[in-house]
Structure formats: C-alpha cells, structure tokens
Amino acid sequence: MEILLAQESGFCFGVRRAVKIAYEAKEKWGEVYTYGDLIHNKQFVEKLKRDGIKVAEKIDDLPPGAVVIIRSHGISPQEERELREKFKVIDATCPYVKKSQKIAAKEVRSGKELVIFGDRNHPEIKGILGYTHGAGVVISRPEDTATLPSSPRRAVISQTTNDLEDYKKFVGGLMENTERLTVHQTICSSTIQKHRSAKEIASRVELMLVIGGKHSSNTRKLFKACRAIQPNTHHIETPRDLDLIDWRKYEKIGITAGASTPDFVIKAVMEKIKEEGHD
Ligand code: SF4
C-alpha cells in the first residue's frame, strides 16, 4: 500500500503565524485570550486551552484589562475599535485577509458595488463586510451571480480559501450582468498551492482522504475540490473516522489536510494506515 501526502497539507502561513503570535503573547503576558477559537480545529483548540491560551467568544467574556488576540480571520473595524477601547489587543489577522479588508474599504469608498464570493457566516467575511458599511453583497455559489440585477460598475473579491476554478466561474457569471467589472484576486497563494497539489494527488490515487475539522470551511472546500477529481474522497477529522471507510482494500491512498489541521492529527492518520494497512 502506498500513501501519497500532498505538499502544503495542514497549517497554512497565516495559521502558523497566528499560533506563534498566541504563544509569544502567552509567554510575555501570562494570561491571554483569543477572540473566538484561534483556528477551526477541536483537537488544536483543546491543546491551546491546556497550554493556558483561553478563548473568549464575545467581548463580555473578557475580564477587565485582558490581553486579547485577533485571530487570522480578522474582525470588523467596529469590533476592533470596541476591543481596543477596553483591552490590550494583539492583531494576528493574516496579511492576506488584511489585503481583502483594504480592497473592500477602497472599492466601496470609490462608489462601486462590492460583490464578495464567500460564505456570509464565516468570520473572515463578517469582518470584511464591516469594512463595506453595509455596501457589500455576499454570494456563495457561482451559479447565483445570475440573481443579481445589471450594474454599470462592480468590484469583486473572493474569500481567501475558495477554489480558484470556482472563482473563475463566479467572475465569468458576473461579467454577464456588469458593464465594468474590477476583479481582485484575493485567494491566498497558500490556498492555491494547497488545492493544486491536492488535486494532483487526487488524480493519481484510488482513495483520497481530506483531514480537518468538520466545521472548517477551508477543509470542506478542499474536500469538494478533491471530490470533483476523485469521487472516492472522504472528509475525516481524526484517525478514528477511518473506521467508517473501507480503506484497506486500496493500493494507493492520497492524503491532504485543511489549513487548520495540525501536524499531529495528519501524522496520527498516516500512522494508523501504516500500522493497520496491508504490505
Ligand atoms: S488560508 Fe490563506 S488567508 Fe487564510 S490564514 Fe491561511 S494563509 Fe491566511
């Protein structure tokens, strides 16, 4: 049995950076809070808690004078202002997300309608919407661009973790009902490389495994992209989930993992396959 691990599996640049910032802050300040889970991965959030990095789901959960870390997804400027008024804030927003926030603010200021290709319930998009002062329109599927009325001037950005091919379709749809469209490529290079290498592996194996939190939006997108290439693709969260799949009958198994999946989970899945698989 052969296991092929895609390059760029697991933590991306922005998540590694946010984790490093959180541990450095803990070292310096003793007690620190992340504003929401630092990453969408249950196993890693439990590890952070064991290491003394606490989570505050909302501003009211923070004790007076607390040190609070903004996670890689970023937040709205209104929320950030409120946090800064009351607490010591450490900003771990990913630079790629910052770029999207700046573009959103600039395009809305210049009078364009801003269309965002993304999930309106995702924290990154909620934060970006805050920069548009209500002028951003969020659409989650390329086929839904047809529901928009015609417009003389629009700008478009994408959630950083979307699949590039989906974004191309989305932009193509918008061109149908927009006279002058300004397209910004805001999918991060880490996502592009991750999807590219995962699809390449998916095309060469009999079974593809995508490891990551069930609630992780970027893992779900990676899963969807792999499944389009290899229908025998499964989204698993831990090695235990392997028991739900008849994986032992395959000779070639491909593995990739979402941007919020820690190395120790990827390693545990690979070890289980090596230990329990046939030679
Ligand atoms: S997926 Fe991309 S944008 Fe999001 S945190 Fe990682 S590097 Fe940053």
Boltz pocket constraint, residues with backbone or C-beta under 6 A from the ligand:
constraints:
  - pocket:
      binder: B
      contacts: [[A, 12], [A, 13], [A, 14], [A, 15], [A, 72], [A, 73], [A, 94], [A, 95], [A, 96], [A, 97], [A, 160], [A, 161], [A, 188], [A, 189], [A, 190], [A, 191], [A, 218], [A, 259]]
      max_distance: 6.0
